[in-house]
Amino acid sequence: MKWIVVVVIAMLSAGCASPERYRETLQTWVGKPEADLVAEWGAPDTSYRADDGTRLLTYSRVRKYNAEGVILTGRCKTTFKVEQGKVTGFSFQGNECK
């Protein structure tokens, strides 16, 4: 049981820095063509096209970890905003965004 507590604390501690690194990685996509994003990330899990032509491409990831019989789940949902064929922004949420 003590080992599980150590693992959970380590995961939470590592997660403190991870979102910033993930944000920096996503920022490199801003200004790049949508086609390049899809070539690298694959087809999005969901997409939405607004009336003004703006597209939202969403990628979801779920990972499960087994820590001495306890199943831990990590999730990350990343959405890219695409306007006129170029990535113009992004957002993300979840404990597995790194």
C-alpha positions in Angstrom: 0.0 0.0 0.0 2.9 2.4 0.8 4.2 1.8 -2.7 0.9 2.9 -4.2 1.0 6.1 -2.3 4.6 6.8 -3.5 3.5 6.1 -7.1 0.5 8.4 -6.9 2.6 11.2 -5.4 5.3 10.8 -8.0 2.7 10.9 -10.8 1.1 14.0 -9.3 4.5 15.7 -8.9 5.5 14.9 -12.4 2.2 16.2 -13.6 2.9 19.7 -12.2 5.5 20.4 -14.9 4.0 18.3 -17.7 1.2 20.7 -18.7 3.6 23.5 -19.5 5.8 21.2 -21.6 2.7 19.9 -23.4 1.5 23.5 -24.0 4.9 24.4 -25.5 4.7 21.3 -27.8 1.2 22.3 -29.0 2.3 25.9 -29.5 4.7 24.7 -32.3 1.6 23.7 -34.3 0.2 27.2 -34.4 0.6 28.6 -37.9 1.1 25.2 -39.5 -1.3 23.7 -42.1 -4.1 21.5 -41.0 -2.8 18.8 -43.4 0.5 18.7 -41.5 -1.2 18.3 -38.2 -3.4 15.4 -39.5 -0.4 13.8 -41.1 1.4 13.8 -37.8 -1.4 13.2 -35.3 -3.7 11.1 -37.6 -7.4 11.6 -38.1 -9.1 13.4 -35.2 -11.4 11.5 -32.9 -14.0 14.2 -33.5 -14.2 17.4 -35.6 -16.6 20.3 -35.8 -17.1 23.0 -38.5 -18.6 26.3 -37.5 -20.7 28.4 -39.8 -17.7 30.7 -40.3 -15.6 27.8 -41.6 -13.5 27.5 -38.4 -12.8 23.8 -37.6 -12.2 22.2 -34.2 -10.2 18.9 -34.3 -10.2 16.9 -31.1 -7.9 14.1 -30.1 -8.6 12.0 -27.0 -6.3 9.6 -25.3 -6.9 7.3 -22.4 -4.3 5.2 -20.7 -4.7 2.7 -17.9 -2.0 1.9 -15.3 -1.9 -1.0 -13.0 -0.2 -0.3 -9.6 -0.4 -3.4 -7.5 -3.9 -4.2 -8.5 -5.2 -0.6 -8.4 -6.1 0.6 -11.9 -5.3 4.3 -12.5 -6.6 6.0 -15.5 -5.0 8.9 -17.4 -6.9 11.0 -19.9 -6.0 13.8 -22.3 -8.3 15.7 -24.6 -6.6 18.1 -27.1 -8.5 20.4 -29.4 -6.9 22.4 -32.2 -8.6 25.4 -33.8 -8.1 25.6 -37.5 -9.0 28.7 -39.6 -8.4 29.0 -43.3 -6.5 25.8 -43.3 -4.0 26.8 -40.6 -3.8 25.9 -36.9 -4.6 29.1 -35.0 -5.0 27.8 -31.4 -5.5 24.9 -29.1 -6.8 23.8 -25.7 -6.3 20.7 -23.6 -7.5 19.1 -20.5 -6.7 16.0 -18.5 -4.1 14.4 -16.3 -2.3 12.6 -19.1 -1.5 15.7 -21.2 2.3 15.6 -21.4 
